[in-house]
């Protein structure tokens, strides 16, 4: 395979792909993750977005990204006004200590974000791509 196909996009490149290059503002998103995790195989993550979740103003998508896992994008969640509240909770695997970033796309086309640093003592999902 060509090296370009094996290259992992940076955190900024992954977010730019999600937002189609639109600017991302800090705020309105709350990313909750433990600052220190013993095992990177199952890390609990919660993302909440400050939104009334009405037909006129709601969250369309929430993207979860990481800095050092083999894939830069962890998940993309589709939402709408019928969700009632803009909140997702999941468990993820983390290869090592790194920064996580949650980006929310609102119905007005704006993008908001929050980031968190996580220290992982026992790493998970490490792949050698050479």
N, C-alpha and C positions, 0 to 999 in steps of 0.2 A: 504494500500500500504506500502511496505517496505520504511523505511526512506531514504535509498539510492536512490530510485526512485524519491523521492521528493527533494533530495538535489540538489541545484543549483551549477553547476561547477564554479570554480573561473575564473577570467579573464584570468589568465595564462593557465588554463586547456582548456578553450574554444579556445584560440589562438593555443595551441598545437594540438588540434583536427583539426583545419583548416590547419595547416602547416605540419601535420604528424610528429611533433617533430623537424622539421628543424629550424635552428637559424633564428631569425628575426633581421634585422638591422634597425636602425633609419635613416630616410632620404628618399628622392625621393617621399614621399607622403605628401600632404598638406591636413590636415583635418581642415575644417572651420566650426565653430559652435559658436553661441553667447556665451560669457563667463558668462552672466547673463540672465536667461530667467524667465519671470514672470509666465508662465503657462507651465507645463511639458507635456501637452496634444498634442502639435504640435510644435516641435523644428526643425527648418530648419538645415540640415546638407549637406555639400558639400565635396566631396573627389576628389582630382586631383592627378594624378601620372605623374611624369616626365618620359615620354616614347615617342619614335618616332612613335609608333603604326604601325610598318612595319611588314611584314611577318616574318622577322628574329628576330625582337625585339619588343615585345608587352606585354601588361598586359593581363593575363588570367583571374584572379579573384580579386575582392576587397571584403574583409570581414569587417563588421562593428560590433564592440563588445562594451559591457558596463560593468561597475563594479557592479552595484547594482539593476538593473531591475530583475524581476522574471526569465527571460531567459537571459543568458550571450551573446548569439549571436543575433544580431538585423537583419542582412541581409547579403546575399552573392550575389554579382553581377558577372555574367559571361560576359567577354569581349573578343574581338579578334581584329585582325588588321583592319577589316572592320568598326570598330567603329569610326575610324578617330582620336579620342582623348580619353584619359583615364580620364573621368570625369563623376561622378554621383552626383545627387542631389535628396534629399528626405526629408520627414518630419518623425520624430520619436517621440515616447512617452518616457518620462523619469520619473522614480519613485521618484527620489530625486536627490540632488546634487551628482555628481559622475564624474568619468573619463571615457571618450570615447576613443576607439582605432580603427584606420583603418589600415588594413594590406593588402598589395597588393602582389599577386603572379605574377612574371614576367615569360616570356617564357623561360628564361635561368634557371628557377628553384629557383631563389633567392626570398626572402621575405623581404619587406620593410614596415616600419610603421611610423605612426604619432599619437600622443595622444593629447587630449585636456581635460581640466577640465571645468565643467559646474556647475554653481550654479543655482538651481531651487527653486523659492520661493513658488510655488503652485504645489505640487507633483501630479503625475498621476500614474496609473496602479500599485497600491499597493495591494498585495495579501497576505493573511495570510495562510500559508501552514500547520499550526498545526491542 
